[in-house]
Amino acid sequence: MKCPYCGYNESKVVDSRSTEDDMSIRRRRECFKCTKRYTTYEKIENVPILVIKKNMSREYFDRSKIINGLIKACQKRPVSRKQIEVIADDVEKKINNQMLTEVRSECIGEMIMDNLKKIDEVSYVRFASVYRQFKDVNTFMEEIKRLMSDK
């Protein structure tokens, strides 16, 4: 951090505290050269993630879309809101950990289905039927057979 008074590049942190909104950290610094103190603010940089849709259009990643899709797939099933939130958190964390700025919707769908399969197979098949756009009963049956063979 460059000193605003003398331009020296090295300083030490004397005090750190969260701001009132807990969105950044306020740091009091002291320059090693001129010993003057100054304040800096540090905050997390959010890089927006774009989702590449099947038609190659792009839109911003929206966690609520994952949750809404899961709520529909898990309707009248023994899947709690907390479990749905955990799946959404896991998917979002995996995307962020990959340090990508763009991710294919197919990749997101596969991550969701991997998690959902472990929780409730009926909800998994419901989600897969919409996500994979089953054309007829045969494709639906193929997915069920694949699910049964995985056991």
C-alpha positions as CSV (number, residue, x, y, z in Angstrom):
1,M,0.0,0.0,0.0
2,K,1.5,3.3,-1.1
3,C,1.7,6.1,1.6
4,P,-0.5,9.1,0.5
5,Y,2.0,11.4,2.1
6,C,5.5,10.3,1.0
7,G,4.7,7.6,-1.6
8,Y,6.7,4.9,0.2
9,N,5.4,1.4,-0.6
10,E,5.6,-0.3,2.8
11,S,3.4,0.2,5.8
12,K,2.2,-1.7,8.8
13,V,-1.4,-2.3,9.9
14,V,-2.0,-0.7,13.3
15,D,-5.7,-1.5,13.6
16,S,-8.4,-3.4,11.7
17,R,-12.2,-3.3,12.1
18,S,-15.3,-4.1,10.1
19,T,-17.3,-1.2,8.9
20,E,-20.8,-0.8,10.2
21,D,-22.4,-2.6,7.2
22,D,-19.9,-5.5,7.5
23,M,-19.2,-5.1,3.8
24,S,-15.6,-3.9,4.1
25,I,-12.7,-3.7,6.6
26,R,-11.3,-0.4,7.8
27,R,-7.5,-0.5,8.3
28,R,-5.3,2.1,10.1
29,R,-1.9,2.0,8.6
30,E,1.4,3.6,9.5
31,C,4.1,4.3,7.0
32,F,7.5,2.9,7.7
33,K,9.3,5.9,6.2
34,C,7.4,9.0,7.4
35,T,5.5,7.3,10.3
36,K,2.3,9.1,9.3
37,R,-0.9,7.2,9.7
38,Y,-3.7,6.8,7.1
39,T,-6.9,4.8,6.7
40,T,-7.6,2.3,3.9
41,Y,-10.8,0.3,3.2
42,E,-10.7,-3.3,1.9
43,K,-13.7,-5.0,0.3
44,I,-14.3,-8.2,-1.6
45,E,-14.4,-7.8,-5.3
46,N,-17.4,-9.7,-6.8
47,V,-16.8,-10.8,-10.4
48,P,-20.1,-11.4,-12.1
49,I,-20.5,-14.9,-13.5
50,L,-22.2,-15.3,-16.8
51,V,-24.2,-18.4,-17.7
52,I,-24.0,-19.6,-21.3
53,K,-27.4,-20.9,-22.2
54,K,-28.2,-23.7,-24.7
55,N,-28.9,-21.1,-27.4
56,M,-25.4,-19.6,-26.7
57,S,-27.0,-16.4,-25.2
58,R,-25.5,-15.2,-21.9
59,E,-27.1,-14.0,-18.7
60,Y,-26.0,-13.3,-15.2
61,F,-25.8,-16.2,-12.7
62,D,-28.9,-16.2,-10.5
63,R,-28.9,-18.4,-7.5
64,S,-32.7,-17.9,-7.1
65,K,-33.3,-19.7,-10.4
66,I,-31.6,-22.8,-8.9
67,I,-33.7,-22.6,-5.8
68,N,-37.0,-22.1,-7.7
69,G,-36.2,-25.1,-10.0
70,L,-35.4,-27.3,-7.0
71,I,-38.6,-26.2,-5.2
72,K,-40.7,-27.3,-8.2
73,A,-38.8,-30.6,-8.5
74,C,-39.1,-31.4,-4.8
75,Q,-42.7,-30.4,-4.4
76,K,-44.6,-32.8,-2.1
77,R,-41.4,-34.7,-1.5
78,P,-39.5,-35.1,1.8
79,V,-36.8,-32.5,0.9
80,S,-36.5,-29.6,3.2
81,R,-35.8,-26.0,2.3
82,K,-32.5,-26.3,4.1
83,Q,-31.5,-29.2,1.8
84,I,-32.4,-27.1,-1.2
85,E,-30.3,-24.2,0.1
86,V,-27.4,-26.5,0.6
87,I,-27.5,-27.7,-3.0
88,A,-27.7,-24.1,-4.2
89,D,-24.8,-23.2,-1.9
90,D,-22.7,-26.1,-3.2
91,V,-23.3,-25.3,-6.8
92,E,-22.5,-21.6,-6.3
93,K,-19.3,-22.5,-4.3
94,K,-18.1,-25.0,-7.0
95,I,-18.6,-22.3,-9.7
96,N,-16.7,-19.7,-7.6
97,N,-13.9,-22.1,-6.7
98,Q,-13.3,-22.8,-10.4
99,M,-12.6,-19.1,-10.8
100,L,-14.6,-19.0,-14.0
101,T,-16.3,-15.9,-15.4
102,E,-18.5,-18.0,-17.7
103,V,-20.1,-21.4,-17.1
104,R,-22.4,-23.4,-19.3
105,S,-25.9,-24.0,-18.1
106,E,-25.4,-27.8,-18.8
107,C,-22.6,-27.8,-16.2
108,I,-24.8,-26.2,-13.6
109,G,-27.7,-28.6,-14.3
110,E,-25.3,-31.6,-13.9
111,M,-24.0,-30.3,-10.6
112,I,-27.6,-29.9,-9.4
113,M,-28.6,-33.4,-10.5
114,D,-25.5,-34.9,-8.8
115,N,-26.5,-33.4,-5.5
116,L,-30.3,-34.1,-5.9
117,K,-29.7,-37.8,-6.8
118,K,-28.1,-38.3,-3.3
119,I,-31.1,-36.7,-1.5
120,D,-34.3,-37.9,-3.3
121,E,-34.5,-40.0,-6.5
122,V,-38.0,-38.9,-7.4
123,S,-37.1,-35.2,-7.2
124,Y,-34.0,-36.1,-9.3
125,V,-36.1,-37.7,-12.0
126,R,-38.5,-34.7,-12.0
127,F,-35.6,-32.2,-12.3
128,A,-33.9,-34.3,-15.0
129,S,-37.2,-34.6,-17.0
130,V,-37.4,-30.8,-17.3
131,Y,-33.6,-30.2,-17.5
132,R,-33.0,-32.9,-20.1
133,Q,-36.3,-32.2,-21.9
134,F,-37.5,-35.8,-22.2
135,K,-39.2,-36.1,-25.6
136,D,-41.2,-39.2,-24.8
137,V,-41.7,-42.1,-22.3
138,N,-38.7,-44.0,-23.7
139,T,-36.2,-41.3,-22.8
140,F,-37.9,-41.1,-19.4
141,M,-37.6,-44.8,-18.9
142,E,-33.9,-44.8,-20.0
143,E,-33.1,-42.2,-17.3
144,I,-34.9,-44.4,-14.7
145,K,-33.0,-47.5,-15.9
146,R,-29.7,-45.5,-15.6
147,L,-30.7,-44.5,-12.1
148,M,-31.5,-48.1,-11.1
149,S,-28.2,-49.4,-12.6
150,D,-26.2,-46.7,-10.6
151,K,-27.5,-48.3,-7.4
